[in-house]
Amino acid sequence: MANSEHGREKLPHGEREVRGARTWEAIVQVRAAMIEYEAGQQSIEAEPRERIQDLLSQVRQVTENRPGLGWRRLVAWWTGAGIESAWRGIHAAEEVLYEHMNEQSLRPRLGGIYTYARSYLGEQDLRILQLLVHVGREIGEGSGLRG
C-alpha cells in the first residue's frame, strides 16, 4: 500500500509520487514498480537487469517530467507522445523480464500473455499458434485458452 508523507502518497519504494499524477501516469508508475519488484525476485543476469532499469528510468522520466505551459503541453496532449513513450517502455521492460524469467515463474503468466497477444495479433497469427505449441496442449485445454 502507499505511504502518506506530508499529504503526498508514495509508492512502497518511497521515491515516486502518485498523488497529483494523471491517471495514466499513476498506472504506468505502478506497473513500473511491479516490474522492478518482479525483476528483483528473479535471478536475472546483470546485463538484462540493467536494461530493465534503463527502460524503467526512461518511463519514470516521461511520467514525472510534465511539459510546461503553452504550446508544448498542448502538442504533448494532442499527440499522446508521452503516453505512447511510457507504455512502449513498460512493454519493452516486461519483454526483457519475461525473456529472462525462469520457466516456473513465467508459466502462471502465459494465459495472460496469450490473451493479450491474441487481442492484438488475432487468433490465426503464426506467433499465437507458436505460443500455444510452446505452452502445450494441456495448458490450452485446461485454462480455456482455445476457442
VMD Tcl script that builds the backbone (N, CA, C; Angstrom):
set m [mol new atoms 441]
animate dup $m
set s [atomselect $m all]
$s set {name element resname resid chain x y z} {
  {N N MET 1 A 0.834 -1.190 0.000}
  {CA C MET 1 A 0.000 0.000 0.000}
  {C C MET 1 A 0.877 1.251 0.000}
  {N N ALA 2 A 0.288 2.325 -0.417}
  {CA C ALA 2 A 1.026 3.587 -0.486}
  {C C ALA 2 A 1.168 4.192 0.902}
  {N N ASN 3 A 2.300 4.792 1.134}
  {CA C ASN 3 A 2.554 5.502 2.373}
  {C C ASN 3 A 2.173 6.961 2.184}
  {N N SER 4 A 1.832 7.634 3.277}
  {CA C SER 4 A 1.489 9.042 3.159}
  {C C SER 4 A 2.531 9.841 3.931}
  {N N GLU 5 A 3.057 10.852 3.257}
  {CA C GLU 5 A 4.066 11.708 3.877}
  {C C GLU 5 A 3.771 13.138 3.451}
  {N N HIS 6 A 3.405 13.962 4.410}
  {CA C HIS 6 A 3.072 15.357 4.121}
  {C C HIS 6 A 1.970 15.480 3.081}
  {N N GLY 7 A 0.964 14.595 3.172}
  {CA C GLY 7 A -0.171 14.671 2.266}
  {C C GLY 7 A 0.093 14.149 0.872}
  {N N ARG 8 A 1.253 13.567 0.622}
  {CA C ARG 8 A 1.567 13.022 -0.699}
  {C C ARG 8 A 1.688 11.517 -0.588}
  {N N GLU 9 A 1.042 10.828 -1.494}
  {CA C GLU 9 A 1.142 9.373 -1.492}
  {C C GLU 9 A 2.358 8.961 -2.293}
  {N N LYS 10 A 3.037 7.950 -1.799}
  {CA C LYS 10 A 4.224 7.459 -2.481}
  {C C LYS 10 A 4.130 5.954 -2.633}
  {N N LEU 11 A 4.823 5.439 -3.622}
  {CA C LEU 11 A 4.897 4.004 -3.807}
  {C C LEU 11 A 5.732 3.409 -2.677}
  {N N PRO 12 A 5.634 2.091 -2.473}
  {CA C PRO 12 A 6.373 1.464 -1.372}
  {C C PRO 12 A 7.857 1.809 -1.347}
  {N N HIS 13 A 8.454 2.071 -2.495}
  {CA C HIS 13 A 9.870 2.422 -2.525}
  {C C HIS 13 A 10.102 3.767 -1.868}
  {N N GLY 14 A 9.036 4.564 -1.698}
  {CA C GLY 14 A 9.149 5.848 -1.035}
  {C C GLY 14 A 9.760 6.931 -1.904}
  {N N GLU 15 A 9.921 6.679 -3.186}
  {CA C GLU 15 A 10.628 7.630 -4.033}
  {C C GLU 15 A 9.710 8.393 -4.984}
  {N N ARG 16 A 8.696 7.742 -5.470}
  {CA C ARG 16 A 7.920 8.320 -6.563}
  {C C ARG 16 A 6.527 8.721 -6.105}
  {N N GLU 17 A 6.144 9.933 -6.402}
  {CA C GLU 17 A 4.822 10.422 -6.031}
  {C C GLU 17 A 3.766 9.853 -6.962}
  {N N VAL 18 A 2.598 9.576 -6.403}
  {CA C VAL 18 A 1.473 9.120 -7.196}
  {C C VAL 18 A 0.376 10.174 -7.180}
  {N N ARG 19 A 0.109 10.796 -6.051}
  {CA C ARG 19 A -0.927 11.816 -5.984}
  {C C ARG 19 A -0.551 12.975 -6.897}
  {N N GLY 20 A -1.505 13.494 -7.576}
  {CA C GLY 20 A -1.266 14.587 -8.495}
  {C C GLY 20 A -0.932 14.101 -9.889}
  {N N ALA 21 A -0.609 12.830 -10.026}
  {CA C ALA 21 A -0.335 12.276 -11.350}
  {C C ALA 21 A -1.662 12.045 -12.059}
  {N N ARG 22 A -1.634 12.231 -13.361}
  {CA C ARG 22 A -2.812 11.894 -14.138}
  {C C ARG 22 A -2.990 10.387 -14.078}
  {N N THR 23 A -4.181 9.919 -14.355}
  {CA C THR 23 A -4.490 8.505 -14.211}
  {C C THR 23 A -3.507 7.620 -14.957}
  {N N TRP 24 A -3.223 7.936 -16.220}
  {CA C TRP 24 A -2.320 7.071 -16.976}
  {C C TRP 24 A -0.934 7.075 -16.358}
  {N N GLU 25 A -0.514 8.210 -15.819}
  {CA C GLU 25 A 0.810 8.276 -15.200}
  {C C GLU 25 A 0.873 7.400 -13.955}
  {N N ALA 26 A -0.172 7.453 -13.144}
  {CA C ALA 26 A -0.204 6.643 -11.928}
  {C C ALA 26 A -0.179 5.155 -12.271}
  {N N ILE 27 A -0.952 4.766 -13.276}
  {CA C ILE 27 A -0.984 3.359 -13.679}
  {C C ILE 27 A 0.384 2.919 -14.190}
  {N N VAL 28 A 1.003 3.743 -15.004}
  {CA C VAL 28 A 2.331 3.421 -15.547}
  {C C VAL 28 A 3.359 3.340 -14.421}
  {N N GLN 29 A 3.289 4.252 -13.461}
  {CA C GLN 29 A 4.237 4.235 -12.343}
  {C C GLN 29 A 4.069 2.971 -11.505}
  {N N VAL 30 A 2.845 2.550 -11.291}
  {CA C VAL 30 A 2.603 1.321 -10.530}
  {C C VAL 30 A 3.117 0.116 -11.312}
  {N N ARG 31 A 2.845 0.072 -12.613}
  {CA C ARG 31 A 3.350 -1.033 -13.443}
  {C C ARG 31 A 4.874 -1.074 -13.414}
  {N N ALA 32 A 5.515 0.089 -13.477}
  {CA C ALA 32 A 6.981 0.144 -13.423}
  {C C ALA 32 A 7.481 -0.413 -12.092}
  {N N ALA 33 A 6.822 -0.047 -11.010}
  {CA C ALA 33 A 7.213 -0.554 -9.690}
  {C C ALA 33 A 7.026 -2.070 -9.612}
  {N N MET 34 A 5.957 -2.576 -10.222}
  {CA C MET 34 A 5.718 -4.025 -10.218}
  {C C MET 34 A 6.797 -4.764 -11.015}
  {N N ILE 35 A 7.161 -4.214 -12.155}
  {CA C ILE 35 A 8.206 -4.841 -12.975}
  {C C ILE 35 A 9.530 -4.834 -12.221}
  {N N GLU 36 A 9.825 -3.706 -11.589}
  {CA C GLU 36 A 11.059 -3.599 -10.816}
  {C C GLU 36 A 11.081 -4.623 -9.680}
  {N N TYR 37 A 9.957 -4.780 -9.011}
  {CA C TYR 37 A 9.857 -5.758 -7.923}
  {C C TYR 37 A 10.042 -7.177 -8.459}
  {N N GLU 38 A 9.329 -7.508 -9.546}
  {CA C GLU 38 A 9.436 -8.847 -10.125}
  {C C GLU 38 A 10.857 -9.147 -10.581}
  {N N ALA 39 A 11.508 -8.168 -11.186}
  {CA C ALA 39 A 12.887 -8.362 -11.628}
  {C C ALA 39 A 13.793 -8.633 -10.428}
  {N N GLY 40 A 13.519 -7.988 -9.309}
  {CA C GLY 40 A 14.302 -8.206 -8.101}
  {C C GLY 40 A 14.101 -9.584 -7.503}
  {N N GLN 41 A 12.960 -10.213 -7.813}
  {CA C GLN 41 A 12.661 -11.539 -7.290}
  {C C GLN 41 A 13.267 -12.657 -8.143}
  {N N GLN 42 A 13.717 -12.310 -9.336}
  {CA C GLN 42 A 14.264 -13.304 -10.261}
  {C C GLN 42 A 15.794 -13.273 -10.211}
  {N N SER 43 A 16.385 -14.399 -10.550}
  {CA C SER 43 A 17.848 -14.428 -10.669}
  {C C SER 43 A 18.198 -14.129 -12.127}
  {N N ILE 44 A 18.187 -12.848 -12.440}
  {CA C ILE 44 A 18.458 -12.378 -13.793}
  {C C ILE 44 A 19.891 -11.845 -13.831}
  {N N GLU 45 A 20.572 -12.113 -14.927}
  {CA C GLU 45 A 21.947 -11.647 -15.083}
  {C C GLU 45 A 22.002 -10.122 -15.072}
  {N N ALA 46 A 23.192 -9.589 -14.886}
  {CA C ALA 46 A 23.380 -8.145 -14.721}
  {C C ALA 46 A 22.959 -7.343 -15.955}
  {N N GLU 47 A 23.308 -7.804 -17.147}
  {CA C GLU 47 A 23.010 -7.022 -18.356}
  {C C GLU 47 A 21.499 -6.838 -18.578}
  {N N PRO 48 A 20.694 -7.910 -18.554}
  {CA C PRO 48 A 19.254 -7.701 -18.712}
  {C C PRO 48 A 18.642 -6.894 -17.552}
  {N N ARG 49 A 19.148 -7.095 -16.357}
  {CA C ARG 49 A 18.655 -6.334 -15.205}
  {C C ARG 49 A 18.904 -4.835 -15.416}
  {N N GLU 50 A 20.088 -4.489 -15.921}
  {CA C GLU 50 A 20.410 -3.084 -16.201}
  {C C GLU 50 A 19.531 -2.537 -17.322}
  {N N ARG 51 A 19.249 -3.371 -18.322}
  {CA C ARG 51 A 18.368 -2.943 -19.422}
  {C C ARG 51 A 16.977 -2.625 -18.892}
  {N N ILE 52 A 16.463 -3.476 -18.006}
  {CA C ILE 52 A 15.150 -3.235 -17.396}
  {C C ILE 52 A 15.182 -1.922 -16.627}
  {N N GLN 53 A 16.225 -1.705 -15.839}
  {CA C GLN 53 A 16.336 -0.469 -15.057}
  {C C GLN 53 A 16.415 0.760 -15.961}
  {N N ASP 54 A 17.157 0.660 -17.066}
  {CA C ASP 54 A 17.248 1.778 -18.015}
  {C C ASP 54 A 15.884 2.099 -18.615}
  {N N LEU 55 A 15.164 1.064 -19.018}
  {CA C LEU 55 A 13.833 1.275 -19.599}
  {C C LEU 55 A 12.881 1.904 -18.589}
  {N N LEU 56 A 12.913 1.406 -17.355}
  {CA C LEU 56 A 12.025 1.957 -16.327}
  {C C LEU 56 A 12.424 3.377 -15.946}
  {N N SER 57 A 13.702 3.666 -16.023}
  {CA C SER 57 A 14.164 5.033 -15.770}
  {C C SER 57 A 13.609 5.984 -16.822}
  {N N GLN 58 A 13.612 5.552 -18.078}
  {CA C GLN 58 A 13.044 6.362 -19.152}
  {C C GLN 58 A 11.539 6.558 -18.959}
  {N N VAL 59 A 10.864 5.505 -18.514}
  {CA C VAL 59 A 9.425 5.588 -18.255}
  {C C VAL 59 A 9.153 6.611 -17.160}
  {N N ARG 60 A 9.922 6.542 -16.090}
  {CA C ARG 60 A 9.724 7.492 -14.977}
  {C C ARG 60 A 10.011 8.924 -15.404}
  {N N GLN 61 A 10.985 9.080 -16.257}
  {CA C GLN 61 A 11.313 10.419 -16.739}
  {C C GLN 61 A 10.114 11.006 -17.496}
  {N N VAL 62 A 9.449 10.194 -18.283}
  {CA C VAL 62 A 8.276 10.659 -19.030}
  {C C VAL 62 A 7.127 10.985 -18.082}
  {N N THR 63 A 6.891 10.128 -17.091}
  {CA C THR 63 A 5.727 10.330 -16.218}
  {C C THR 63 A 5.951 11.401 -15.166}
  {N N GLU 64 A 7.186 11.671 -14.817}
  {CA C GLU 64 A 7.453 12.641 -13.759}
  {C C GLU 64 A 7.778 14.033 -14.291}
  {N N ASN 65 A 8.164 14.143 -15.547}
  {CA C ASN 65 A 8.511 15.437 -16.137}
  {C C ASN 65 A 7.422 15.869 -17.101}
  {N N ARG 66 A 6.449 16.549 -16.579}
  {CA C ARG 66 A 5.356 17.028 -17.414}
  {C C ARG 66 A 5.807 18.245 -18.209}
  {N N PRO 67 A 5.281 18.368 -19.419}
  {CA C PRO 67 A 5.639 19.548 -20.202}
  {C C PRO 67 A 5.077 20.807 -19.549}
  {N N GLY 68 A 5.722 21.907 -19.805}
  {CA C GLY 68 A 5.289 23.181 -19.234}
  {C C GLY 68 A 3.987 23.679 -19.829}
  {N N LEU 69 A 3.739 24.907 -19.627}
  {CA C LEU 69 A 2.527 25.512 -20.148}
  {C C LEU 69 A 2.695 25.868 -21.614}
  {N N GLY 70 A 1.618 26.204 -22.221}
  {CA C GLY 70 A 1.670 26.704 -23.580}
  {C C GLY 70 A 1.593 25.620 -24.620}
  {N N TRP 71 A 2.197 25.908 -25.760}
  {CA C TRP 71 A 2.047 25.047 -26.925}
  {C C TRP 71 A 2.668 23.667 -26.744}
  {N N ARG 72 A 3.755 23.542 -25.971}
  {CA C ARG 72 A 4.383 22.222 -25.777}
  {C C ARG 72 A 3.443 21.266 -25.048}
  {N N ARG 73 A 2.765 21.807 -24.065}
  {CA C ARG 73 A 1.813 20.968 -23.324}
  {C C ARG 73 A 0.661 20.556 -24.244}
  {N N LEU 74 A 0.198 21.488 -25.051}
  {CA C LEU 74 A -0.880 21.187 -25.982}
  {C C LEU 74 A -0.446 20.125 -26.989}
  {N N VAL 75 A 0.757 20.261 -27.538}
  {CA C VAL 75 A 1.262 19.284 -28.502}
  {C C VAL 75 A 1.405 17.912 -27.836}
  {N N ALA 76 A 1.927 17.873 -26.621}
  {CA C ALA 76 A 2.089 16.603 -25.909}
  {C C ALA 76 A 0.732 15.948 -25.672}
  {N N TRP 77 A -0.250 16.750 -25.315}
  {CA C TRP 77 A -1.597 16.208 -25.101}
  {C C TRP 77 A -2.184 15.734 -26.426}
  {N N TRP 78 A -2.073 16.553 -27.449}
  {CA C TRP 78 A -2.681 16.250 -28.743}
  {C C TRP 78 A -2.089 14.991 -29.375}
  {N N THR 79 A -0.799 14.843 -29.333}
  {CA C THR 79 A -0.143 13.710 -29.986}
  {C C THR 79 A -0.147 12.451 -29.126}
  {N N GLY 80 A -0.217 12.612 -27.814}
  {CA C GLY 80 A -0.142 11.452 -26.935}
  {C C GLY 80 A 1.254 10.851 -26.891}
  {N N ALA 81 A 2.250 11.634 -27.274}
  {CA C ALA 81 A 3.622 11.123 -27.373}
  {C C ALA 81 A 4.141 10.622 -26.022}
  {N N GLY 82 A 3.832 11.327 -24.953}
  {CA C GLY 82 A 4.299 10.899 -23.640}
  {C C GLY 82 A 3.683 9.576 -23.219}
  {N N ILE 83 A 2.392 9.452 -23.443}
  {CA C ILE 83 A 1.690 8.211 -23.095}
  {C C ILE 83 A 2.257 7.054 -23.909}
  {N N GLU 84 A 2.403 7.261 -25.197}
  {CA C GLU 84 A 2.937 6.226 -26.085}
  {C C GLU 84 A 4.345 5.810 -25.652}
  {N N SER 85 A 5.175 6.784 -25.356}
  {CA C SER 85 A 6.551 6.507 -24.947}
  {C C SER 85 A 6.597 5.728 -23.633}
  {N N ALA 86 A 5.769 6.127 -22.689}
  {CA C ALA 86 A 5.748 5.450 -21.384}
  {C C ALA 86 A 5.306 3.994 -21.526}
  {N N TRP 87 A 4.229 3.764 -22.255}
  {CA C TRP 87 A 3.747 2.388 -22.416}
  {C C TRP 87 A 4.711 1.542 -23.246}
  {N N ARG 88 A 5.346 2.153 -24.234}
  {CA C ARG 88 A 6.344 1.418 -25.011}
  {C C ARG 88 A 7.478 0.956 -24.089}
  {N N GLY 89 A 7.907 1.827 -23.173}
  {CA C GLY 89 A 8.955 1.458 -22.228}
  {C C GLY 89 A 8.520 0.361 -21.270}
  {N N ILE 90 A 7.269 0.441 -20.802}
  {CA C ILE 90 A 6.735 -0.604 -19.904}
  {C C ILE 90 A 6.743 -1.951 -20.623}
  {N N HIS 91 A 6.221 -1.982 -21.840}
  {CA C HIS 91 A 6.155 -3.246 -22.576}
  {C C HIS 91 A 7.545 -3.785 -22.921}
  {N N ALA 92 A 8.473 -2.902 -23.224}
  {CA C ALA 92 A 9.844 -3.343 -23.515}
  {C C ALA 92 A 10.489 -3.928 -22.259}
  {N N ALA 93 A 10.262 -3.299 -21.110}
  {CA C ALA 93 A 10.814 -3.815 -19.853}
  {C C ALA 93 A 10.194 -5.167 -19.507}
  {N N GLU 94 A 8.884 -5.313 -19.737}
  {CA C GLU 94 A 8.229 -6.607 -19.489}
  {C C GLU 94 A 8.790 -7.671 -20.415}
  {N N GLU 95 A 9.041 -7.305 -21.651}
  {CA C GLU 95 A 9.589 -8.260 -22.610}
  {C C GLU 95 A 10.964 -8.754 -22.155}
  {N N VAL 96 A 11.827 -7.845 -21.741}
  {CA C VAL 96 A 13.155 -8.239 -21.250}
  {C C VAL 96 A 13.004 -9.127 -20.011}
  {N N LEU 97 A 12.107 -8.728 -19.104}
  {CA C LEU 97 A 11.881 -9.516 -17.891}
  {C C LEU 97 A 11.412 -10.927 -18.239}
  {N N TYR 98 A 10.407 -11.032 -19.103}
  {CA C TYR 98 A 9.856 -12.347 -19.446}
  {C C TYR 98 A 10.865 -13.213 -20.182}
  {N N GLU 99 A 11.711 -12.605 -20.998}
  {CA C GLU 99 A 12.733 -13.377 -21.712}
  {C C GLU 99 A 13.744 -14.000 -20.756}
  {N N HIS 100 A 13.918 -13.403 -19.590}
  {CA C HIS 100 A 14.949 -13.873 -18.668}
  {C C HIS 100 A 14.392 -14.505 -17.392}
  {N N MET 101 A 13.081 -14.655 -17.316}
  {CA C MET 101 A 12.486 -15.329 -16.161}
  {C C MET 101 A 12.646 -16.833 -16.328}
  {N N ASN 102 A 12.730 -17.529 -15.214}
  {CA C ASN 102 A 12.758 -18.981 -15.322}
  {C C ASN 102 A 11.353 -19.469 -15.670}
  {N N GLU 103 A 11.289 -20.655 -16.257}
  {CA C GLU 103 A 10.010 -21.168 -16.763}
  {C C GLU 103 A 8.975 -21.331 -15.654}
  {N N GLN 104 A 9.404 -21.712 -14.483}
  {CA C GLN 104 A 8.473 -21.899 -13.366}
  {C C GLN 104 A 7.780 -20.579 -13.007}
  {N N SER 105 A 8.502 -19.468 -13.040}
  {CA C SER 105 A 7.916 -18.165 -12.735}
  {C C SER 105 A 7.071 -17.640 -13.890}
  {N N LEU 106 A 7.446 -17.990 -15.099}
  {CA C LEU 106 A 6.744 -17.489 -16.272}
  {C C LEU 106 A 5.448 -18.247 -16.550}
  {N N ARG 107 A 5.422 -19.508 -16.229}
  {CA C ARG 107 A 4.276 -20.361 -16.550}
  {C C ARG 107 A 2.931 -19.779 -16.103}
  {N N PRO 108 A 2.772 -19.275 -14.884}
  {CA C PRO 108 A 1.468 -18.729 -14.489}
  {C C PRO 108 A 1.038 -17.501 -15.297}
  {N N ARG 109 A 1.957 -16.847 -15.959}
  {CA C ARG 109 A 1.641 -15.641 -16.738}
  {C C ARG 109 A 1.269 -15.943 -18.187}
  {N N LEU 110 A 1.480 -17.173 -18.627}
  {CA C LEU 110 A 1.288 -17.486 -20.030}
  {C C LEU 110 A -0.149 -17.258 -20.502}
  {N N GLY 111 A -1.130 -17.538 -19.670}
  {CA C GLY 111 A -2.525 -17.299 -20.048}
  {C C GLY 111 A -2.782 -15.831 -20.338}
  {N N GLY 112 A -2.272 -14.953 -19.479}
  {CA C GLY 112 A -2.430 -13.515 -19.690}
  {C C GLY 112 A -1.660 -13.027 -20.902}
  {N N ILE 113 A -0.469 -13.566 -21.093}
  {CA C ILE 113 A 0.330 -13.195 -22.262}
  {C C ILE 113 A -0.397 -13.625 -23.531}
  {N N TYR 114 A -0.935 -14.831 -23.515}
  {CA C TYR 114 A -1.675 -15.339 -24.668}
  {C C TYR 114 A -2.885 -14.452 -24.969}
  {N N THR 115 A -3.666 -14.132 -23.962}
  {CA C THR 115 A -4.864 -13.311 -24.157}
  {C C THR 115 A -4.503 -11.941 -24.707}
  {N N TYR 116 A -3.478 -11.331 -24.139}
  {CA C TYR 116 A -3.029 -10.015 -24.593}
  {C C TYR 116 A -2.558 -10.081 -26.045}
  {N N ALA 117 A -1.731 -11.069 -26.351}
  {CA C ALA 117 A -1.197 -11.208 -27.710}
  {C C ALA 117 A -2.316 -11.490 -28.703}
  {N N ARG 118 A -3.254 -12.344 -28.329}
  {CA C ARG 118 A -4.361 -12.686 -29.234}
  {C C ARG 118 A -5.214 -11.461 -29.544}
  {N N SER 119 A -5.410 -10.591 -28.549}
  {CA C SER 119 A -6.245 -9.409 -28.784}
  {C C SER 119 A -5.586 -8.444 -29.771}
  {N N TYR 120 A -4.263 -8.437 -29.819}
  {CA C TYR 120 A -3.564 -7.531 -30.727}
  {C C TYR 120 A -3.192 -8.175 -32.058}
  {N N LEU 121 A -2.895 -9.450 -32.033}
  {CA C LEU 121 A -2.398 -10.099 -33.241}
  {C C LEU 121 A -3.458 -10.894 -33.991}
  {N N GLY 122 A -4.499 -11.314 -33.307}
  {CA C GLY 122 A -5.526 -12.145 -33.926}
  {C C GLY 122 A -5.251 -13.616 -33.693}
  {N N GLU 123 A -6.322 -14.369 -33.653}
  {CA C GLU 123 A -6.251 -15.792 -33.312}
  {C C GLU 123 A -5.392 -16.606 -34.279}
  {N N GLN 124 A -5.391 -16.263 -35.558}
  {CA C GLN 124 A -4.688 -17.066 -36.561}
  {C C GLN 124 A -3.254 -16.623 -36.813}
  {N N ASP 125 A -2.775 -15.634 -36.091}
  {CA C ASP 125 A -1.396 -15.178 -36.272}
  {C C ASP 125 A -0.436 -16.315 -35.921}
  {N N LEU 126 A 0.573 -16.493 -36.736}
  {CA C LEU 126 A 1.527 -17.583 -36.550}
  {C C LEU 126 A 2.188 -17.540 -35.173}
  {N N ARG 127 A 2.455 -16.330 -34.661}
  {CA C ARG 127 A 3.091 -16.202 -33.346}
  {C C ARG 127 A 2.192 -16.733 -32.235}
  {N N ILE 128 A 0.874 -16.555 -32.388}
  {CA C ILE 128 A -0.076 -17.084 -31.400}
  {C C ILE 128 A -0.048 -18.606 -31.431}
  {N N LEU 129 A -0.050 -19.163 -32.626}
  {CA C LEU 129 A -0.017 -20.614 -32.756}
  {C C LEU 129 A 1.279 -21.188 -32.181}
  {N N GLN 130 A 2.393 -20.479 -32.392}
  {CA C GLN 130 A 3.670 -20.924 -31.821}
  {C C GLN 130 A 3.626 -20.882 -30.300}
  {N N LEU 131 A 2.983 -19.870 -29.740}
  {CA C LEU 131 A 2.856 -19.778 -28.288}
  {C C LEU 131 A 2.052 -20.948 -27.751}
  {N N LEU 132 A 0.960 -21.300 -28.435}
  {CA C LEU 132 A 0.157 -22.435 -27.995}
  {C C LEU 132 A 0.951 -23.726 -28.028}
  {N N VAL 133 A 1.776 -23.899 -29.056}
  {CA C VAL 133 A 2.606 -25.100 -29.141}
  {C C VAL 133 A 3.598 -25.110 -27.985}
  {N N HIS 134 A 4.197 -23.943 -27.708}
  {CA C HIS 134 A 5.176 -23.857 -26.621}
  {C C HIS 134 A 4.523 -24.117 -25.262}
  {N N VAL 135 A 3.368 -23.541 -25.055}
  {CA C VAL 135 A 2.686 -23.704 -23.769}
  {C C VAL 135 A 2.263 -25.147 -23.589}
  {N N GLY 136 A 1.822 -25.761 -24.638}
  {CA C GLY 136 A 1.425 -27.161 -24.563}
  {C C GLY 136 A -0.085 -27.318 -24.565}
  {N N ARG 137 A -0.538 -28.441 -25.075}
  {CA C ARG 137 A -1.963 -28.711 -25.176}
  {C C ARG 137 A -2.674 -28.706 -23.832}
  {N N GLU 138 A -2.080 -29.291 -22.840}
  {CA C GLU 138 A -2.759 -29.404 -21.543}
  {C C GLU 138 A -3.064 -28.039 -20.938}
  {N N ILE 139 A -2.205 -27.058 -21.139}
  {CA C ILE 139 A -2.464 -25.725 -20.608}
  {C C ILE 139 A -3.573 -25.077 -21.405}
  {N N GLY 140 A -3.518 -25.165 -22.711}
  {CA C GLY 140 A -4.536 -24.569 -23.574}
  {C C GLY 140 A -5.917 -25.129 -23.286}
  {N N GLU 141 A -6.018 -26.426 -23.120}
  {CA C GLU 141 A -7.317 -27.050 -22.851}
  {C C GLU 141 A -7.761 -26.816 -21.417}
  {N N GLY 142 A -6.831 -26.884 -20.475}
  {CA C GLY 142 A -7.178 -26.769 -19.063}
  {C C GLY 142 A -7.546 -25.363 -18.628}
  {N N SER 143 A -7.096 -24.342 -19.345}
  {CA C SER 143 A -7.381 -22.975 -18.906}
  {C C SER 143 A -8.351 -22.251 -19.820}
  {N N GLY 144 A -8.927 -22.955 -20.788}
  {CA C GLY 144 A -9.901 -22.320 -21.680}
  {C C GLY 144 A -9.263 -21.388 -22.686}
  {N N LEU 145 A -7.998 -21.587 -22.989}
  {CA C LEU 145 A -7.332 -20.692 -23.929}
  {C C LEU 145 A -7.800 -20.935 -25.348}
  {N N ARG 146 A -8.268 -22.107 -25.636}
  {CA C ARG 146 A -8.734 -22.384 -27.006}
  {C C ARG 146 A -10.175 -21.938 -27.135}
  {N N GLY 147 A -10.468 -21.434 -28.295}
  {CA C GLY 147 A -11.866 -21.102 -28.528}
  {C C GLY 147 A -12.057 -19.707 -28.741}
}
mol reanalyze $m
mol bondsrecalc $m
mol representation Tube
mol addrep $m
